[in-house]
Amino acid sequence: MLWTTEASGPVVDIEVRGDKQDLVVFASVSDDLGNIERIDGPSGARRSSTRVPTTTGELVLSGNGHTLALVGRDTVHHFSFVIDGEDPVVRGESVDCFDLPVRQSQGFSTD
């Protein structure tokens, strides 16, 4: 085993940022709040943590690893990663989610 680390709560979803060598962990920290945490792949060190107003959803990363969406049943929270390794920042307000047929055609879970 290379390393171990603890998330701030039960892990809801996890994604790898490819050539950025980061893991992105979505963890539930209370009944209605979650954290998105950036973990350094080689060392396991937590690079940043950002509070989000939900405990459910799927992480979806852009192909280049610069943009992250937390896709819920009714909302999508958008984040971008600052290139110099700072915290992810919210790019804007949550927006209405794609309707069900679009989500299914894009391969998103509908559970």
Backbone as ProteinMPNN parsed JSONL, in Angstrom:
{"seq_chain_A": "MLWTTEASGPVVDIEVRGDKQDLVVFASVSDDLGNIERIDGPSGARRSSTRVPTTTGELVLSGNGHTLALVGRDTVHHFSFVIDGEDPVVRGESVDCFDLPVRQSQGFSTD", "coords_chain_A": {"N_chain_A": [[0.843, -1.164, 0.0], [0.576, 2.181, -0.881], [-0.186, 4.611, 0.457], [-2.437, 5.851, 3.027], [-5.406, 7.664, 3.776], [-7.792, 9.736, 5.475], [-11.128, 10.602, 4.752], [-13.339, 13.423, 5.245], [-15.734, 12.443, 6.077], [-18.215, 9.837, 5.521], [-17.557, 8.372, 2.359], [-19.01, 9.394, -0.62], [-18.625, 9.555, -3.388], [-15.915, 9.158, -5.734], [-13.315, 10.37, -7.809], [-10.698, 10.295, -10.279], [-8.272, 12.619, -11.235], [-6.822, 12.173, -13.563], [-4.018, 13.007, -15.504], [-3.389, 15.008, -13.735], [-2.793, 13.998, -11.31], [-4.367, 13.901, -8.996], [-6.849, 12.935, -6.6], [-10.338, 13.236, -6.385], [-12.58, 13.556, -3.895], [-15.841, 13.055, -2.765], [-17.504, 13.627, 0.107], [-19.811, 12.932, 2.745], [-20.683, 15.064, 5.35], [-22.569, 15.864, 7.179], [-26.151, 15.829, 7.799], [-27.046, 17.454, 5.717], [-24.868, 18.613, 4.451], [-21.895, 18.41, 2.488], [-18.479, 17.598, 1.573], [-16.087, 18.461, -0.884], [-13.102, 17.106, -1.619], [-9.707, 17.504, -2.422], [-7.207, 15.266, -3.056], [-3.79, 14.587, -3.0], [-2.384, 12.488, -5.331], [0.21, 11.057, -5.43], [1.186, 11.392, -2.743], [-0.946, 11.312, -0.897], [-1.724, 13.447, 0.597], [-4.037, 15.891, 1.766], [-5.092, 18.358, -0.371], [-7.01, 20.364, -0.586], [-10.239, 21.415, 0.627], [-13.665, 21.766, 0.101], [-16.755, 22.991, 1.082], [-20.023, 21.806, 0.346], [-23.546, 22.191, -0.433], [-24.974, 19.71, -0.178], [-25.488, 16.139, 0.172], [-25.642, 14.136, -1.586], [-25.127, 12.789, -4.883], [-23.269, 12.648, -8.025], [-19.865, 12.79, -8.943], [-18.51, 14.41, -11.738], [-15.974, 14.775, -13.969], [-14.365, 17.066, -16.221], [-12.818, 16.378, -19.416], [-10.207, 17.451, -19.489], [-9.679, 17.756, -16.832], [-10.03, 20.164, -15.489], [-12.489, 21.16, -14.758], [-15.275, 20.503, -12.671], [-18.275, 18.793, -12.008], [-20.896, 18.382, -9.737], [-23.333, 16.278, -9.81], [-26.621, 16.128, -9.087], [-29.946, 14.852, -8.343], [-31.753, 16.943, -8.947], [-30.191, 19.203, -9.3], [-27.158, 20.788, -10.47], [-23.97, 21.34, -9.423], [-21.33, 23.447, -10.167], [-17.782, 23.514, -10.451], [-14.464, 24.856, -10.637], [-11.003, 24.134, -11.063], [-8.33, 25.819, -9.692], [-5.375, 26.55, -11.324], [-2.855, 26.671, -9.992], [-3.052, 24.989, -7.815], [-4.732, 25.764, -5.747], [-7.786, 25.903, -3.746], [-10.741, 24.317, -5.154], [-13.099, 26.361, -6.814], [-16.422, 27.669, -6.674], [-18.092, 28.024, -9.69], [-20.456, 29.222, -10.303], [-23.996, 29.714, -9.732], [-26.053, 26.971, -8.637], [-27.701, 25.025, -11.084], [-30.751, 24.125, -12.843], [-31.124, 20.658, -13.312], [-30.315, 18.44, -16.079], [-33.045, 17.086, -17.966], [-34.62, 13.878, -17.369], [-34.464, 11.977, -19.693], [-32.237, 13.079, -21.082], [-30.196, 12.89, -19.175], [-30.043, 10.097, -18.918], [-29.201, 9.435, -21.509], [-26.684, 10.513, -21.48], [-25.374, 8.885, -19.776], [-25.546, 9.196, -17.011], [-26.28, 8.228, -13.668], [-29.564, 7.44, -12.589], [-30.618, 6.822, -10.206]], "CA_chain_A": [[0.0, 0.0, 0.0], [1.369, 3.403, -0.995], [-0.575, 5.53, 1.515], [-3.845, 5.879, 3.425], [-5.851, 8.97, 4.257], [-9.191, 9.719, 5.884], [-12.008, 11.658, 4.267], [-14.002, 14.139, 6.341], [-16.939, 11.696, 6.421], [-18.425, 8.712, 4.615], [-17.31, 8.71, 0.959], [-20.171, 9.25, -1.505], [-18.102, 9.31, -4.728], [-14.499, 9.46, -5.895], [-12.862, 10.449, -9.2], [-9.27, 10.542, -10.466], [-8.052, 13.725, -12.171], [-5.927, 11.788, -14.661], [-2.626, 13.452, -15.482], [-3.195, 15.993, -12.663], [-2.371, 13.19, -10.17], [-5.216, 14.177, -7.84], [-8.122, 12.263, -6.415], [-11.382, 14.134, -5.913], [-13.45, 12.762, -3.033], [-17.059, 13.706, -2.281], [-17.827, 12.986, 1.381], [-20.934, 13.462, 3.517], [-20.209, 15.467, 6.675], [-23.739, 16.012, 8.051], [-27.376, 15.456, 7.079], [-27.29, 18.269, 4.522], [-23.631, 19.216, 3.949], [-20.829, 17.523, 2.058], [-17.186, 18.2, 1.249], [-15.308, 17.99, -2.021], [-11.721, 17.145, -1.143], [-8.658, 17.15, -3.381], [-6.157, 14.476, -2.422], [-2.628, 14.406, -3.854], [-2.233, 11.076, -5.657], [1.461, 10.441, -5.002], [1.476, 11.432, -1.303], [-2.131, 11.132, -0.062], [-1.978, 14.67, 1.362], [-5.219, 16.663, 1.37], [-4.706, 19.65, -0.944], [-8.035, 21.356, -0.284], [-11.566, 20.916, 0.96], [-14.682, 22.774, -0.167], [-18.078, 22.598, 1.572], [-21.112, 21.88, -0.629], [-24.834, 22.101, 0.266], [-25.676, 18.458, -0.478], [-24.775, 14.914, 0.544], [-25.895, 13.137, -2.625], [-24.765, 13.183, -6.232], [-22.139, 12.026, -8.702], [-18.813, 13.67, -9.446], [-18.212, 14.26, -13.162], [-14.847, 15.641, -14.326], [-14.146, 17.331, -17.641], [-11.726, 15.608, -19.993], [-8.897, 18.011, -19.15], [-9.54, 17.769, -15.38], [-10.079, 21.517, -14.941], [-13.844, 21.501, -14.337], [-15.95, 19.434, -11.953], [-19.703, 18.958, -11.735], [-21.521, 17.491, -8.768], [-24.636, 16.107, -10.438], [-27.652, 15.568, -8.228], [-31.208, 14.555, -9.014], [-32.4, 18.171, -9.415], [-29.255, 20.32, -9.424], [-25.763, 20.548, -10.852], [-23.053, 22.327, -8.853], [-20.141, 23.523, -11.02], [-16.555, 23.964, -9.815], [-13.272, 24.824, -11.479], [-9.779, 23.992, -10.287], [-7.332, 26.845, -9.941], [-4.227, 25.823, -11.861], [-1.713, 26.611, -9.079], [-3.279, 24.065, -6.725], [-5.596, 26.299, -4.708], [-9.085, 25.245, -3.608], [-11.706, 24.481, -6.236], [-14.015, 27.465, -6.527], [-17.715, 27.554, -7.323], [-18.131, 28.848, -10.889], [-21.726, 29.911, -10.421], [-25.121, 29.157, -8.998], [-26.552, 25.671, -9.069], [-28.675, 25.181, -12.161], [-31.636, 22.979, -12.997], [-30.454, 19.511, -13.906], [-30.859, 17.927, -17.331], [-34.21, 16.232, -17.757], [-34.283, 12.463, -17.229], [-33.949, 11.329, -20.904], [-30.907, 13.578, -21.403], [-29.273, 12.296, -18.203], [-29.841, 8.697, -19.269], [-28.416, 9.331, -22.737], [-25.32, 10.91, -21.153], [-24.79, 7.863, -18.923], [-25.625, 9.516, -15.586], [-27.164, 7.4, -12.865], [-30.85, 8.065, -12.281], [-31.083, 6.28, -8.926]], "C_chain_A": [[0.894, 1.235, 0.0], [1.094, 4.377, 0.144], [-2.04, 5.314, 1.881], [-4.158, 7.298, 3.896], [-7.312, 8.846, 4.643], [-9.932, 10.882, 5.266], [-12.693, 12.297, 5.469], [-15.292, 13.466, 6.789], [-17.078, 10.518, 5.48], [-18.298, 9.155, 3.156], [-18.548, 8.392, 0.127], [-19.708, 8.906, -2.908], [-16.635, 9.698, -4.76], [-14.167, 9.443, -7.378], [-11.362, 10.701, -9.203], [-9.117, 11.642, -11.507], [-6.977, 13.409, -13.187], [-4.512, 12.279, -14.489], [-2.354, 14.533, -14.448], [-2.718, 15.318, -11.377], [-3.092, 13.542, -8.884], [-6.355, 13.181, -7.799], [-9.105, 13.328, -5.951], [-12.382, 13.259, -5.171], [-14.645, 13.621, -2.633], [-17.497, 12.95, -1.045], [-18.999, 13.698, 2.047], [-20.43, 13.82, 4.905], [-21.339, 15.708, 7.668], [-24.965, 15.628, 7.233], [-27.575, 16.233, 5.792], [-26.044, 18.954, 3.954], [-22.619, 18.143, 3.571], [-19.55, 18.307, 1.854], [-16.682, 17.612, -0.051], [-13.86, 18.195, -1.63], [-10.777, 16.734, -2.255], [-7.542, 16.459, -2.619], [-5.025, 14.305, -3.428], [-2.398, 12.909, -4.078], [-0.94, 10.453, -5.157], [1.663, 10.377, -3.491], [0.286, 11.111, -0.408], [-2.474, 12.357, 0.765], [-3.232, 15.366, 0.843], [-4.763, 18.025, 0.884], [-5.725, 20.732, -0.612], [-9.337, 20.653, 0.049], [-12.56, 22.05, 0.776], [-16.044, 22.242, 0.257], [-19.107, 22.768, 0.467], [-22.435, 21.616, 0.077], [-25.642, 20.851, -0.082], [-24.836, 17.276, -0.023], [-24.994, 13.804, -0.474], [-25.447, 13.682, -3.974], [-23.568, 12.413, -6.745], [-21.145, 13.083, -9.116], [-18.586, 13.37, -10.922], [-17.13, 15.272, -13.503], [-14.799, 15.869, -15.82], [-12.948, 16.526, -18.117], [-10.352, 16.132, -19.62], [-8.68, 18.124, -17.636], [-9.624, 19.135, -14.736], [-11.44, 21.889, -14.377], [-14.501, 20.272, -13.719], [-17.418, 19.782, -11.814], [-20.096, 17.943, -10.674], [-22.972, 17.403, -9.206], [-25.583, 15.407, -9.481], [-28.91, 15.289, -9.024], [-31.824, 15.8, -9.642], [-31.463, 19.345, -9.629], [-27.899, 19.847, -9.934], [-24.937, 21.678, -10.255], [-21.777, 22.283, -9.691], [-18.97, 24.101, -10.241], [-15.458, 24.011, -10.869], [-12.068, 24.71, -10.557], [-8.823, 25.096, -10.682], [-6.033, 26.123, -10.279], [-3.076, 25.687, -10.864], [-1.968, 25.761, -7.844], [-4.119, 24.598, -5.595], [-6.913, 25.523, -4.667], [-9.901, 25.342, -4.89], [-12.66, 25.608, -5.857], [-15.312, 27.261, -7.288], [-17.743, 28.518, -8.496], [-19.425, 29.61, -11.016], [-22.782, 29.237, -9.585], [-25.423, 27.747, -9.483], [-27.628, 25.906, -10.112], [-29.587, 23.965, -12.196], [-30.901, 21.877, -13.735], [-31.077, 19.174, -15.252], [-32.107, 17.113, -17.04], [-33.783, 14.768, -17.848], [-33.788, 11.823, -18.526], [-32.545, 11.803, -21.283], [-29.884, 12.965, -20.461], [-29.0, 10.84, -18.548], [-28.981, 8.562, -20.508], [-26.965, 9.713, -22.511], [-24.646, 9.915, -20.218], [-24.795, 8.178, -17.45], [-26.597, 8.565, -14.897], [-28.461, 8.146, -12.591], [-31.427, 7.519, -10.996], [-31.118, 7.354, -7.874]], "O_chain_A": [[1.845, 1.327, 0.776], [2.029, 4.915, 0.737], [-2.788, 4.676, 1.14], [-3.278, 8.026, 4.355], [-7.998, 7.936, 4.18], [-9.438, 12.01, 5.25], [-12.632, 11.77, 6.58], [-15.886, 13.88, 7.784], [-16.158, 10.225, 4.717], [-18.856, 10.178, 2.759], [-19.069, 7.277, 0.162], [-20.315, 8.061, -3.566], [-16.166, 10.469, -3.922], [-14.673, 8.603, -8.123], [-10.816, 11.255, -8.248], [-9.766, 11.599, -12.552], [-6.279, 14.319, -13.633], [-3.869, 12.016, -13.473], [-1.206, 14.946, -14.287], [-2.283, 16.001, -10.45], [-2.504, 13.491, -7.803], [-6.774, 12.65, -8.827], [-8.733, 14.229, -5.2], [-12.959, 12.335, -5.744], [-14.486, 14.767, -2.214], [-17.826, 11.766, -1.124], [-19.155, 14.913, 1.925], [-19.82, 12.987, 5.576], [-21.099, 15.752, 8.875], [-24.837, 15.156, 6.104], [-28.209, 15.732, 4.863], [-26.161, 19.794, 3.063], [-22.5, 17.113, 4.235], [-19.539, 19.534, 1.95], [-16.827, 16.415, -0.3], [-13.436, 19.315, -1.344], [-11.01, 15.743, -2.948], [-7.0, 17.003, -1.657], [-5.263, 13.923, -4.574], [-2.235, 12.154, -3.12], [-0.985, 9.406, -4.511], [2.247, 9.415, -2.993], [0.478, 10.68, 0.729], [-3.416, 12.321, 1.557], [-3.466, 15.426, -0.365], [-4.123, 18.77, 1.626], [-5.358, 21.884, -0.382], [-9.511, 19.462, -0.212], [-12.328, 23.167, 1.24], [-16.444, 21.157, -0.165], [-19.075, 23.755, -0.269], [-22.465, 20.898, 1.076], [-26.858, 20.926, -0.26], [-23.623, 17.394, 0.147], [-24.581, 12.665, -0.255], [-25.397, 14.895, -4.177], [-22.939, 11.64, -6.023], [-21.53, 14.154, -9.586], [-18.481, 12.207, -11.312], [-17.328, 16.477, -13.352], [-15.147, 14.984, -16.602], [-12.154, 16.047, -17.307], [-9.42, 15.346, -19.45], [-7.608, 18.544, -17.201], [-9.322, 19.27, -13.551], [-11.545, 22.836, -13.596], [-14.309, 19.149, -14.184], [-17.769, 20.929, -11.536], [-19.675, 16.787, -10.715], [-23.749, 18.336, -9.001], [-25.378, 14.25, -9.111], [-28.935, 15.47, -10.241], [-32.361, 15.731, -10.748], [-31.902, 20.394, -10.1], [-27.55, 18.671, -9.839], [-25.18, 22.848, -10.551], [-21.207, 21.213, -9.903], [-19.127, 25.049, -9.471], [-15.514, 23.296, -11.87], [-12.115, 25.141, -9.405], [-8.538, 25.29, -11.863], [-5.644, 25.184, -9.584], [-2.378, 24.673, -10.886], [-1.174, 25.803, -6.904], [-4.221, 23.943, -4.558], [-7.126, 24.603, -5.455], [-9.783, 26.316, -5.633], [-12.984, 25.775, -4.681], [-15.312, 26.747, -8.406], [-17.451, 29.702, -8.329], [-19.488, 30.573, -11.78], [-22.502, 28.308, -8.828], [-25.085, 27.382, -10.609], [-28.38, 26.877, -10.029], [-29.256, 22.91, -11.655], [-30.146, 22.138, -14.671], [-32.209, 19.562, -15.542], [-32.215, 16.51, -15.972], [-32.701, 14.463, -18.351], [-32.752, 11.158, -18.484], [-31.74, 11.003, -21.759], [-28.81, 12.558, -20.902], [-27.856, 10.391, -18.481], [-28.123, 7.682, -20.573], [-26.094, 9.285, -23.269], [-23.469, 10.076, -19.896], [-24.113, 7.497, -16.685], [-27.604, 8.155, -15.474], [-28.448, 9.359, -12.385], [-32.607, 7.725, -10.713], [-31.484, 7.086, -6.73]]}, "name": "protein", "num_of_chains": 1, "seq": "MLWTTEASGPVVDIEVRGDKQDLVVFASVSDDLGNIERIDGPSGARRSSTRVPTTTGELVLSGNGHTLALVGRDTVHHFSFVIDGEDPVVRGESVDCFDLPVRQSQGFSTD"}
